[in-house]
Amino acid sequence: MVIRTVTLGLILATVSLAACSKKDDAREAEAQVAQAVPAGPASLPTSDSPTGDSTASTSNELPTSNAASPPATQPASLPAEFDSSSVPVTTASLPPFPFFKDPEGLENDLKGTDAVKSFDRHFFIAGGKLVTQEGREALFQYNLGNSPADHHYSELEFVRNYQNAVTALGGREIGSSQLTPEVIAAAGGRDQVEKYWAAASPAVPEAEHHTFMIRTADKEYWIHVSSGAIIPSMGFVVVLEKQGMKSSLGFLDAAAMKKELDAKGRVALYINFDTDKATLRPDAQPVVAEVDKLLTSDESLKLSIEGHTDNSGSADHNRTLATARARSVLGALVGLGVDPSRLTSKGFGPDKPIADNATDEGRAKNRRVELVKTN
């Protein structure tokens, strides 16, 4: 996922060649480790993070002697899989999401739908591994070169402000490993990482990355702070409230499917799968049950089950994923007793869009499973 940056103007133009060179260097290094066993996970601070005031702000004040600072040395290694329950539940009263004001003297370059996503996905470094999380997101991008004349933010000060603010809210840092070729290869390669990279900062080793978590009794808040990247003196922040998507699409019942098939020969269904997998989610079962009713009501009906995706990420990967998802739907129907000779499946990935992939709404429409009448 690509966030369209604004207000960078001539800065972006002057660094575009450097950006390409750095990405090419990163890809070459990643290719050399793509088959390597991923390195062991990084470590977490061992001491408990203190809780603090009920409000947090990223002001331009330098940390005082009692402010939280990064550990001087790496503590003990984490388990291979990060356990979010290792982060204590905060006792602080949290400000409204997304918690943080703009740092004093700076303004978020991202506006409107570029700055707020009701539901999206992003890679975070938890321990020493990249993991994706989904939910409501707020995105921030700052040109530190636009700092006030009397206070120029360094990249260190920018990150340290967020470290201190998160600590004041009872959170803690859960990952300070960097995007080395080994970490990116272990996550599936650069194409996969960039597919689920919501931050305006590019996913390159030149940036310094930090992941924080604030955990309440019933919610997790994941915070990614990075600085540097391909443009000197830039700061980027992603604040994600982990939660499932509230579907805005209803599903067709068997009668509505039949009407659409009779009229057009095909009908589009919006079936939920696990992220980047072909596993049907529990809320997909009612849709599959309606398809079973459709086939039961007309024993002569034969269907081709066809998977489609949006154009995010590798086209080959999306075709493979779409094929696997179509097969999953076929398998679920056979499991309900449908004769497999009445069903076929195939996957087209991003090759047959029905909406504009340039918008979130269009991409959502393109991620579908179609039932197509066959002879």
Residue pairs with C-beta under 8 A, 6 or more apart in sequence:
1 120
1 121
1 195
1 196
1 197
1 198
1 312
2 194
3 110
3 114
3 139
3 141
3 198
3 199
3 200
4 114
5 12
5 109
5 110
5 114
5 141
5 200
6 109
6 110
6 111
6 114
7 109
7 143
8 109
8 143
8 231
11 143
11 145
11 231
12 231
15 230
15 231
18 230
19 202
19 230
19 231
22 204
22 206
22 230
23 190
23 202
23 204
23 230
26 181
26 184
26 190
26 204
26 205
27 190
29 181
30 181
30 184
30 185
30 189
30 190
32 181
33 181
33 182
33 185
34 185
34 189
35 185
36 182
36 185
38 129
38 182
38 183
38 185
38 186
39 128
39 180
39 182
39 183
39 186
40 77
40 80
40 128
41 77
41 78
41 79
41 80
41 82
41 127
41 128
41 129
41 177
42 74
42 77
42 78
42 125
42 127
42 128
42 175
42 176
42 177
43 74
43 75
43 76
43 77
43 78
43 127
43 128
44 75
44 78
44 86
44 127
44 172
44 173
44 174
45 71
45 75
45 172
45 173
46 75
46 76
48 88
49 68
49 88
49 167
49 170
49 171
49 172
50 68
50 167
50 170
51 90
51 91
51 92
51 168
51 169
51 170
52 92
52 167
52 168
52 169
52 170
53 92
53 168
54 92
54 93
54 94
54 95
55 95
56 95
56 99
56 100
56 165
56 166
56 168
56 169
57 100
57 101
57 165
58 100
58 101
58 102
58 103
58 104
58 161
58 162
58 165
59 103
59 104
59 161
60 103
60 104
60 105
60 151
60 153
60 157
60 161
62 157
62 160
63 69
63 160
63 164
67 164
67 167
68 163
68 164
68 167
69 160
69 163
70 163
70 173
70 176
78 127
78 128
79 127
80 129
81 129
82 126
82 127
82 129
82 131
82 174
82 175
84 213
84 215
84 220
87 171
87 172
87 174
87 213
87 214
87 215
88 170
88 172
88 215
89 170
89 215
89 216
89 217
90 169
90 170
90 171
90 214
90 215
90 216
91 170
92 168
92 169
92 170
94 169
94 214
94 216
95 169
97 136
97 138
97 221
97 239
97 241
98 138
98 239
98 241
99 165
99 169
99 214
99 221
99 239
100 140
100 162
100 165
100 237
100 239
102 108
102 140
102 142
103 142
103 153
103 158
103 161
103 235
104 148
104 151
105 147
105 148
105 151
105 153
106 142
106 143
106 144
106 146
106 147
106 153
106 235
107 142
107 146
108 115
108 140
108 141
108 142
109 141
109 142
109 143
109 200
110 139
110 140
110 141
110 200
113 360
114 139
115 138
115 139
115 140
116 137
116 138
116 139
117 136
117 137
117 138
117 139
117 198
117 360
118 136
119 134
119 135
119 136
119 137
119 243
119 245
119 246
120 134
120 135
120 137
120 198
120 240
121 132
121 133
121 134
121 196
121 198
121 275
122 132
122 133
122 137
122 196
122 197
122 198
122 199
122 222
122 224
122 238
122 240
123 130
123 131
123 132
123 187
123 193
123 196
123 197
123 203
124 130
124 131
124 132
124 133
124 175
124 211
124 222
124 224
124 240
125 131
125 175
125 176
125 177
125 178
125 179
125 183
125 209
125 211
125 224
126 174
126 175
126 211
127 174
127 175
127 177
128 175
128 177
128 183
129 183
129 186
129 187
130 179
130 183
130 184
130 186
130 187
130 193
132 196
132 275
132 276
133 220
133 222
133 240
133 242
134 240
134 242
134 243
134 244
134 245
134 275
135 240
135 241
135 242
135 243
135 244
136 240
136 241
136 243
137 198
137 238
137 239
137 240
137 241
138 238
138 239
139 198
139 199
139 200
139 236
139 237
139 238
140 235
140 236
140 237
140 238
140 239
141 200
141 201
141 234
141 235
141 236
142 158
142 234
142 235
142 236
143 233
143 234
144 152
144 153
144 154
144 155
144 158
144 227
144 233
144 234
144 235
145 232
145 233
147 153
153 233
153 235
155 208
155 227
155 228
155 233
155 235
156 227
158 225
158 227
158 235
159 208
159 210
159 225
159 227
159 235
162 210
162 212
162 223
162 225
162 237
163 173
163 210
163 212
163 225
166 172
166 173
166 212
166 214
166 223
169 214
170 214
171 212
171 213
171 214
171 215
171 221
171 223
172 212
172 213
173 210
173 211
173 212
174 211
174 212
174 213
175 209
175 210
175 211
176 209
176 210
176 211
177 183
177 209
178 205
178 208
178 209
179 193
179 203
179 204
179 205
179 207
179 209
180 205
181 205
184 190
184 193
184 203
187 193
190 203
191 313
191 314
191 317
192 313
192 314
192 317
193 203
194 203
194 313
195 312
195 313
195 314
196 276
196 313
197 203
198 238
198 240
199 224
199 226
199 236
199 238
200 236
201 207
201 226
201 229
201 234
201 236
202 229
202 230
204 229
204 230
206 228
206 229
206 230
207 226
207 227
207 228
207 229
207 230
207 236
208 226
208 227
208 228
209 224
209 225
209 226
210 224
210 225
210 226
211 222
211 223
211 224
211 225
212 222
212 223
212 224
212 225
213 220
213 221
213 222
213 223
214 220
214 221
214 223
215 221
219 241
219 242
219 243
220 241
220 242
221 239
221 240
221 241
221 242
222 238
222 239
222 240
222 242
223 237
223 238
223 239
223 240
224 236
224 237
224 238
224 240
225 235
225 236
225 237
226 235
226 236
226 237
227 234
227 235
227 236
228 234
229 236
247 270
247 272
247 283
249 270
249 364
251 269
251 270
251 286
251 287
251 290
252 260
252 267
252 269
252 287
252 290
253 290
253 293
254 290
254 291
254 293
254 294
254 297
257 267
257 269
257 290
257 291
257 294
257 371
258 294
258 297
258 298
260 266
260 267
261 267
261 294
261 301
261 371
261 373
265 372
265 373
266 370
266 371
266 372
266 373
267 370
267 371
268 354
268 365
268 368
268 369
268 370
269 287
269 291
269 368
269 369
269 370
269 371
270 287
270 364
270 367
270 368
270 369
271 280
271 284
271 287
271 288
271 325
271 329
271 368
271 369
272 280
272 281
272 283
272 284
273 279
273 280
273 281
273 284
273 325
273 328
274 281
276 321
277 321
278 321
278 324
278 325
278 327
278 328
279 328
280 288
280 328
280 329
280 332
285 332
288 329
288 332
288 333
288 336
289 336
291 303
291 329
291 333
291 371
292 333
292 336
292 337
292 338
294 301
295 301
295 303
295 333
295 338
295 342
301 342
301 373
302 342
302 343
302 344
302 373
302 374
302 375
303 342
303 343
303 344
303 371
303 372
303 373
303 374
304 343
304 344
304 345
304 346
304 371
304 372
304 373
304 374
305 326
305 329
305 330
305 333
305 343
305 344
305 345
305 346
305 369
305 370
305 371
305 372
306 322
306 326
306 345
306 346
306 347
306 348
306 369
306 370
306 371
306 372
307 321
307 322
307 323
307 324
307 325
307 326
307 329
307 345
307 346
307 347
307 348
307 349
307 369
308 322
308 347
308 348
308 349
308 350
308 352
308 353
308 354
308 366
308 367
308 368
308 369
308 370
309 318
309 321
309 322
309 349
309 350
309 366
309 367
310 318
310 350
310 353
310 357
310 362
310 363
310 364
310 366
310 367
311 318
311 350
311 353
311 357
311 363
311 366
312 318
312 357
312 363
315 349
315 350
315 351
316 349
317 349
318 349
318 350
319 347
319 348
319 349
319 350
319 351
320 347
320 349
321 347
321 349
322 347
322 348
322 349
323 345
323 346
323 347
323 349
324 347
325 347
325 369
326 345
326 346
326 347
326 369
327 345
329 345
329 369
330 340
330 343
330 344
330 345
333 343
334 340
334 343
344 374
350 357
350 366
353 362
353 366
354 365
354 366
354 368
355 361
355 362
355 363
355 365
355 366
356 362
357 363
357 366
